[in-house]
Amino acid sequence: MATDTSEKGLESFITNHLVSANGYVQREFTEYDRELCLDLSLLFEFLESTQADELVRLKRLHGDSYQQKIARRLIDRIKGKGVIEVLRRGIVDNGVTLKFLFDKPVSDLNPSSHERYAKNIFSVMRQLHFSQSTEQSLDLGIFINGIPVITFELKNELTKQSYQDAIRQYRQDRSPREPLFGFGRCIVHFAVDSEQVYMTTHLLGDKTYFLPFNKGADHAAGNPVNPNGIKTSYLWEDILTKDSLTNLVENFASLVEETNEDDKKIKKLLFPRYHQLDVVSKLLASAQGEGAGRRYLIQHSAGSGKSNSIAWLAHQLVDLHDESGNNTIFDTIIVVTDRTVLNSQISENLRQFTQVDGVFEDIDKSSKQLKEALQDGKKIITVLPGHDPVQIPIVEKKSAQVLSIHGDIANLMDSESYETF
């Protein structure tokens, strides 16, 4: 049977797959609180099943209005720090900590962590009425434990509409003044048709900038022919599984500061493009299966985001366990660059992506500093060889496995001796 790729048909098709194959719960837009931007009943269903004791304490403190006070505290934190920070770290209310996402455990050492992870509730809402003043709606909303994280606008080529019309809709009809579309309230917004996917993390009206989230086809733009369905089905079949979306929240999506052309600090929400997510995932899978000691060549074009790819990879290699789940593969990740500007950019990305203090060190003085960082057990180290001069020393360390990632030196490598992606 042919897939119905009309706008409503695509909306239904995606929703059905998320529910039947990915384990999502389908929710009605009437269950969405437009002011708070929350599915409150689902939020408290999750909290009751995972943190009942904490809720009892907060109910004693706040009385019968405890749900509204928790929700307000949650939204204030999202407004101030962004939804990524809240999903990763939770909130503290009168000394009581609440978590809003339990991440997937990296090992099998703690069975209770798997039980908590299984209690996360992923949901999808069709025709999400987002406005407090009108009945405007967007095609799909994706929620984690009642908190919106992704929106979709879907279009249909059969009626001569495409992802470009979805982009236009986001720019012209989705006001950043609406709470749901404020900066940091969602992780990403997708403009989708059956051929291509584009994304943005920051709605700015007509100035909204979209990037492709396509797989590429024959070394060109777009997506390859899918013999089993429509070209863009990887988005809901692969990217929006529970494990994948949790991974995106925990290890990829990032709120960072950058300096603009006017030398002013601005906040930017990063979400990986498909090729970045793909290469990091492939390298992690290979290292987990093959262990330490392999070499790889990744070829990037200008502007493809290699600095972010390197930063995302380095942070996840630090915690990478072998297939038994009991042992980490690497003790230290060294990022070696061959240009001062690139080294500075990668170092800043790594610093901002770091979620735990004491993990990262940038070597900017001498080989002695590098040796001390290795001996002190720093997990991620950046180095620019030849600086004063900096050489990578041999350091005796019990069971040490050191992985060196080289940035922007593909032209110096013999590609036949490397695993290529």
C-alpha distance (Angstrom), angle and dihedral (degrees) to the residues before:
residue distance angle dihedral
M1 . . .
A2 3.80 . .
T3 3.79 117.9 .
D4 3.80 114.9 -108.3
T5 3.81 101.4 -122.3
S6 3.78 96.7 179.2
E7 3.81 112.2 121.5
K8 3.81 93.2 -100.9
G9 3.78 90.9 38.7
L10 3.81 91.9 52.8
E11 3.79 90.1 46.3
S12 3.80 90.5 52.8
F13 3.80 93.0 42.9
I14 3.83 93.3 53.1
T15 3.80 92.7 44.7
N16 3.79 93.0 49.7
H17 3.80 91.6 50.4
L18 3.81 93.2 48.6
V19 3.80 90.2 51.1
S20 3.81 101.0 39.8
A21 3.80 101.0 34.8
N22 3.82 106.0 21.8
G23 3.80 99.0 39.9
Y24 3.80 97.3 -118.3
V25 3.79 124.4 153.6
Q26 3.80 117.1 -126.5
R27 3.79 114.4 -133.5
E28 3.81 133.7 -170.6
F29 3.79 121.7 -120.6
T30 3.81 89.3 -122.7
E31 3.82 87.0 71.5
Y32 3.82 91.3 60.7
D33 3.81 119.1 99.0
R34 3.81 103.1 -142.1
E35 3.80 95.1 -163.3
L36 3.80 97.0 48.7
C37 3.84 95.4 31.7
L38 3.79 90.7 -133.7
D39 3.78 140.5 118.7
L40 3.80 90.8 -132.3
S41 3.80 99.7 -173.4
L42 3.82 91.7 51.4
L43 3.80 91.2 45.1
F44 3.80 92.4 55.5
E45 3.79 92.7 41.0
F46 3.80 86.4 60.4
L47 3.81 93.9 44.8
E48 3.82 92.9 48.0
S49 3.81 91.7 51.7
T50 3.81 95.7 46.4
Q51 3.83 108.9 25.1
A52 3.80 107.5 24.0
D53 3.81 94.4 144.2
E54 3.80 91.8 54.0
L55 3.79 90.6 50.6
V56 3.81 90.9 51.5
R57 3.81 89.8 54.5
L58 3.80 92.2 48.6
K59 3.79 92.0 47.0
R60 3.80 88.8 55.8
L61 3.80 89.3 51.7
H62 3.82 99.1 42.4
G63 3.81 103.5 27.0
D64 3.80 121.9 -150.3
S65 3.82 91.9 -19.1
Y66 3.81 92.4 61.6
Q67 3.81 94.0 114.2
Q68 3.79 94.1 54.5
K69 3.81 91.5 45.3
I70 3.81 92.3 50.2
A71 3.82 90.3 47.3
R72 3.81 91.5 49.9
R73 3.79 91.0 48.6
L74 3.79 89.7 49.7
I75 3.81 93.9 49.7
D76 3.80 92.9 46.3
R77 3.79 88.5 53.8
I78 3.81 92.1 48.4
K79 3.81 90.2 50.1
G80 3.79 91.0 50.5
K81 3.81 102.7 38.2
G82 3.81 105.8 14.2
V83 3.78 131.8 -111.9
I84 3.83 93.5 -82.0
E85 3.80 92.5 61.2
V86 3.81 91.6 47.0
L87 3.81 93.6 49.6
R88 3.79 91.2 48.4
R89 3.80 100.7 41.9
G90 3.79 107.4 16.4
I91 3.81 122.7 -149.4
V92 3.79 137.0 -75.0
D93 3.81 117.9 -134.6
N94 3.82 116.2 -176.9
G95 3.78 90.8 -27.0
V96 3.81 93.8 -46.8
T97 3.80 116.0 117.8
L98 3.79 119.6 -147.1
K99 3.81 123.7 -168.9
F100 3.80 121.1 -151.6
L101 3.80 99.1 -171.5
F102 3.79 131.1 28.0
D103 3.78 108.2 -151.8
K104 3.78 124.4 -136.1
P105 3.83 110.6 -90.6
V106 3.81 115.9 -113.4
S107 3.81 92.1 -145.3
D108 3.81 141.4 23.0
L109 3.80 94.7 -118.7
N110 3.81 94.2 105.5
P111 3.83 114.1 43.9
S112 3.83 92.5 -174.4
S113 3.80 90.2 63.5
H114 3.81 88.9 59.7
E115 3.79 89.8 50.9
R116 3.82 91.5 52.3
Y117 3.80 91.7 47.4
A118 3.81 90.8 52.4
K119 3.82 89.9 57.2
N120 3.82 93.9 63.8
I121 3.82 109.4 114.2
F122 3.80 117.2 -140.7
S123 3.79 114.8 -169.3
V124 3.80 142.0 177.9
M125 3.80 127.2 -150.0
R126 3.80 124.2 -163.2
Q127 3.81 122.2 -146.1
L128 3.77 93.2 5.9
H129 3.83 107.7 -156.9
F130 3.77 99.7 -144.9
S131 3.80 105.0 168.2
Q132 3.79 125.2 92.2
S133 3.82 92.0 -156.6
T134 3.83 104.9 37.0
E135 3.80 139.4 28.1
Q136 3.80 94.2 -112.0
S137 3.77 113.3 144.4
L138 3.78 138.2 -172.7
D139 3.78 122.4 -138.9
L140 3.80 102.4 -112.9
G141 3.78 139.1 3.0
I142 3.81 125.4 -166.5
F143 3.82 118.4 -151.8
I144 3.79 135.1 -170.7
N145 3.80 112.1 -154.5
G146 3.80 90.9 -21.8
I147 3.82 95.2 -48.3
P148 3.84 116.9 114.2
V149 3.81 114.0 -124.0
I150 3.84 107.5 159.6
T151 3.80 136.0 29.5
F152 3.81 129.7 -163.9
E153 3.78 135.3 -157.6
L154 3.82 110.2 -168.3
K155 3.78 127.6 -160.3
N156 3.79 137.0 -173.5
E157 3.80 126.6 -136.1
L158 3.81 91.0 -158.9
T159 3.80 88.9 70.8
K160 3.81 90.1 43.3
Q161 3.78 93.9 -102.0
S162 3.80 125.2 122.6
Y163 3.79 142.4 172.4
Q164 3.82 86.1 -73.3
D165 3.81 89.2 66.3
A166 3.81 88.7 49.5
I167 3.82 89.1 52.2
R168 3.79 89.7 49.7
Q169 3.80 89.4 50.6
Y170 3.80 92.0 53.0
R171 3.81 91.0 48.1
Q172 3.78 98.1 45.4
D173 3.81 107.9 24.3
R174 3.81 104.6 31.2
S175 3.79 106.5 74.3
P176 3.83 117.0 -154.5
R177 3.81 85.3 -141.5
E178 3.80 89.5 71.3
P179 3.83 106.7 94.9
L180 3.81 93.8 -125.7
F181 3.81 91.9 56.2
G182 3.80 97.5 45.9
F183 3.79 117.0 121.7
G184 3.80 111.7 -81.2
R185 3.82 95.3 9.1
C186 3.83 91.7 105.6
I187 3.78 128.8 25.2
V188 3.80 97.8 -134.3
H189 3.82 142.8 -10.1
F190 3.82 118.8 -142.1
A191 3.81 128.1 -152.6
V192 3.81 104.9 -160.9
D193 3.80 141.9 178.9
S194 3.79 129.9 159.9
E195 3.82 92.0 -86.6
Q196 3.82 107.9 39.3
V197 3.80 145.0 16.5
Y198 3.80 126.6 -148.2
M199 3.79 128.3 -179.3
T200 3.79 144.6 -165.1
T201 3.80 133.6 -175.2
H202 3.81 98.1 -163.7
L203 3.80 125.5 48.0
L204 3.81 111.2 -150.8
G205 3.80 103.4 162.2
D206 3.81 112.0 -115.0
K207 3.81 90.0 -5.1
T208 3.81 93.3 61.4
Y209 3.79 109.9 130.7
F210 3.81 119.9 -146.0
L211 3.80 128.0 -163.5
P212 3.81 127.2 -162.8
F213 3.79 118.5 -101.2
N214 3.81 93.1 -169.0
K215 3.80 130.6 132.9
G216 3.81 94.8 -133.4
A217 3.79 126.2 -120.5
D218 3.82 124.8 -126.3
H219 3.81 91.9 -20.5
A220 3.80 90.5 -51.3
A221 3.80 138.6 93.0
G222 3.79 125.6 -70.0
N223 3.79 130.1 36.0
P224 3.80 132.8 -59.5
V225 3.78 123.3 -110.3
N226 3.78 110.6 -83.1
P227 3.83 110.4 -144.1
N228 3.81 90.1 -163.8
G229 3.80 100.6 49.4
I230 3.78 143.8 -43.9
K231 3.78 121.8 -13.4
T232 3.79 97.6 -112.8
S233 3.81 97.9 49.3
Y234 3.84 90.7 106.8
L235 3.80 86.7 77.1
W236 3.81 95.7 67.5
E237 3.80 97.8 21.9
D238 3.82 97.5 51.8
I239 3.79 112.8 7.0
L240 3.81 97.1 45.3
T241 3.78 99.9 49.0
K242 3.79 112.4 121.4
D243 3.81 92.7 -109.2
S244 3.79 93.5 47.2
L245 3.81 95.8 47.0
T246 3.81 91.4 47.0
N247 3.80 88.9 50.6
L248 3.81 90.9 50.6
V249 3.80 91.2 52.4
E250 3.80 95.8 44.2
N251 3.81 101.7 38.3
F252 3.79 111.9 18.1
A253 3.82 117.9 26.3
S254 3.80 107.2 82.2
L255 3.80 138.2 174.5
V256 3.81 107.2 -144.7
E257 3.79 140.7 165.9
E258 3.79 122.3 -118.0
T259 3.79 134.3 178.0
N260 3.81 113.2 -118.3
E261 3.82 129.4 -150.8
D262 3.82 90.2 -83.7
D263 3.82 90.2 56.1
K264 3.81 90.9 -110.5
K265 3.80 124.9 137.5
I266 3.80 112.4 -115.2
K267 3.79 131.5 178.0
K268 3.77 118.5 -120.0
L269 3.80 129.8 -173.1
L270 3.80 111.8 -142.4
F271 3.78 124.1 -154.2
P272 3.81 120.3 171.5
R273 3.77 122.0 -108.4
Y274 3.79 114.4 -128.6
H275 3.82 95.6 -99.0
Q276 3.82 90.9 51.4
L277 3.78 93.1 50.2
D278 3.80 90.5 44.2
V279 3.80 97.3 51.8
V280 3.81 94.6 44.6
S281 3.80 91.1 48.6
K282 3.81 92.6 48.8
L283 3.79 93.3 48.7
L284 3.81 92.0 48.4
A285 3.80 91.5 49.0
S286 3.80 91.8 48.6
A287 3.80 93.6 47.9
Q288 3.80 91.1 47.6
G289 3.79 92.7 50.0
E290 3.82 99.9 36.3
G291 3.81 100.1 31.3
A292 3.80 125.8 -146.7
G293 3.79 124.4 -25.0
R294 3.81 103.8 57.2
R295 3.82 124.9 121.7
Y296 3.81 126.0 -144.2
L297 3.78 137.9 -171.5
I298 3.79 119.4 -151.5
Q299 3.78 116.6 -176.2
H300 3.80 116.6 -152.2
S301 3.76 130.8 -175.0
A302 3.80 121.7 -136.3
G303 3.78 112.0 -76.9
S304 3.79 94.5 16.8
G305 3.79 93.5 121.0
K306 3.80 102.1 -108.2
S307 3.82 92.5 159.5
N308 3.79 91.6 59.2
S309 3.81 91.7 43.2
I310 3.81 90.0 53.9
A311 3.81 92.1 47.1
W312 3.82 93.7 48.5
L313 3.80 90.7 47.2
A314 3.81 95.5 47.6
H315 3.80 93.7 51.0
Q316 3.77 93.4 50.0
L317 3.81 94.8 44.4
V318 3.80 88.5 59.2
D319 3.82 91.0 65.0
L320 3.81 97.6 32.7
H321 3.80 112.2 132.1
D322 3.78 127.7 -162.0
E323 3.79 119.6 -105.5
S324 3.81 91.5 -87.3
G325 3.79 87.9 61.3
N326 3.79 91.7 -134.5
N327 3.81 105.2 93.9
T328 3.80 133.7 48.2
I329 3.79 114.4 -128.6
F330 3.82 101.0 -146.8
D331 3.80 132.0 37.8
T332 3.79 96.5 -169.6
I333 3.80 136.9 17.3
I334 3.82 115.8 -153.3
V335 3.80 117.1 -165.9
V336 3.81 110.6 -157.4
T337 3.80 119.1 -167.1
D338 3.78 132.1 -178.0
R339 3.80 100.8 -151.2
T340 3.80 129.9 60.8
V341 3.81 94.5 -137.6
L342 3.80 92.6 48.3
N343 3.80 91.4 46.9
S344 3.79 90.8 51.8
Q345 3.80 92.2 47.9
I346 3.81 94.5 48.2
S347 3.81 91.9 44.6
E348 3.80 91.5 53.0
N349 3.82 91.6 47.4
L350 3.79 91.8 49.8
R351 3.80 91.5 47.9
Q352 3.80 92.8 51.8
F353 3.81 94.2 43.6
T354 3.82 91.1 52.6
Q355 3.81 110.1 107.5
V356 3.83 97.0 -178.1
D357 3.81 125.6 55.3
G358 3.80 119.2 -118.4
V359 3.81 96.1 28.6
F360 3.81 101.1 102.8
E361 3.81 134.5 53.0
D362 3.81 130.9 175.5
I363 3.80 113.4 -148.5
D364 3.80 106.1 -139.0
K365 3.82 103.4 148.7
S366 3.80 119.8 43.5
S367 3.77 148.8 -39.4
K368 3.81 88.1 -87.7
Q369 3.80 89.7 62.8
L370 3.81 89.7 50.5
K371 3.79 92.1 49.0
E372 3.80 91.3 50.7
A373 3.81 91.5 48.6
L374 3.80 90.4 53.6
Q375 3.80 92.9 46.3
D376 3.81 90.7 47.7
G377 3.79 90.1 55.8
K378 3.80 99.4 -114.7
K379 3.78 107.2 178.1
I380 3.82 100.6 -149.1
I381 3.80 124.3 29.0
T382 3.81 130.2 178.1
V383 3.77 120.9 -157.1
L384 3.80 137.6 177.0
P385 3.85 106.8 -153.4
G386 3.76 117.2 -133.0
H387 3.81 94.3 31.5
D388 3.81 106.2 136.6
P389 3.14 73.4 -26.4
V390 3.80 113.9 -59.4
Q391 3.76 116.4 -169.1
I392 3.79 125.4 175.0
P393 3.83 103.6 -110.6
I394 3.76 128.1 -150.0
V395 3.79 106.1 -109.9
E396 3.77 123.0 -169.8
K397 3.78 107.3 -132.5
K398 3.76 126.9 157.0
S399 3.83 111.7 -105.2
A400 3.81 90.0 -10.4
Q401 3.76 117.4 176.4
V402 3.79 111.5 -178.9
L403 3.79 121.1 -172.8
S404 3.79 118.4 -160.4
I405 3.81 116.7 -155.8
H406 3.79 115.1 -164.1
G407 3.78 120.0 -152.2
D408 3.81 123.8 -149.1
I409 3.81 98.1 -10.5
A410 3.80 101.7 112.4
N411 3.81 90.0 122.8
L412 3.82 90.1 60.9
M413 3.78 94.6 55.7
D414 3.79 133.1 84.5
S415 3.82 98.2 -129.0
E416 3.80 92.7 -157.6
S417 3.81 90.0 69.1
Y418 3.81 94.1 52.7
E419 3.77 136.0 72.8
T420 3.81 103.6 -114.2
F421 3.81 129.4 -149.5
